[in-house]
């Protein structure tokens, strides 16, 4: 249950972080933004979509949740 707990903590922590940003600032503070000219055909102006630690935590949590389910199914066989 450690991987599942970690995944849920990441997802909930990220969601709570974004809610706090919305309550305090009225928007989510995105602080990591990358710009590469070779991305211009894919992303407007070559700017990769901005993200923050909360977004990253939720993504990591989702991957861990999927991994936990795969491992659980393998163990049950």
N, C-alpha and C positions, 0 to 999 in steps of 0.2 A: 504493500500500500504506500510505500515511500514515494514512488514515481508519480502515482495518482495524486497524492497529497501535494507534492511539489508543483505538479501541473495546475491543480486547482488554485494553489496559492499565487502562482504567477498570473493566471487569468483574472482572479478576483482582485489582486493587488494592482494590476494594470488598469482594470476597469474603475476601481476606486480612485486611482491617481487621475484618470481622465475626468471623472466626475468632480473631483476637487478643483481641477483646473477650470472646468466649466462654471462652477459656483463662484470661484474667486475672480476669474478674469473674463468670463463670458465666452471663452473659447479655449481650445486645448493648445497648450504651448508646444509647438514643434521646434526643436532646436538643432536637429541634425539635417542639414540640407547639402546635397552634393550636386555639382554642375560639371558635366562633361560634354564637350562639343559633339562627340560621336553619338550621344543620346538624342540629338535634335530630331531625327526622324521618328523616334518613338515617344519622347516626352516633350511637351511644349517648351521651347527655348533651351532644351538640353538639361533641364532641372529634374533630377530624380525626385519622386514624391518625398516630402519631408516626413520625418517620424520622430518619436521620442522614446524614452526608456519604457514608458507604460505600453506603448504599441509593441515594442520589442518583447517585453515580458509576456504579453498576451499571445504573441506569435510563438514564442518558445513554449509556453504552456500548452497551446493547441497541439504542437508537434509532440510534446511529451505525453499528452493525453492519447493521441493516436498510437504512439509507441507502446504505451501501457496496455492498450486494448489488444494490440497485435501480440504482445508477450503473454497476456492473459489467455488468449485463444490458443496459443502454442502450448502453454502449460496444461491446458485442459484436455489436450489430445492424448 
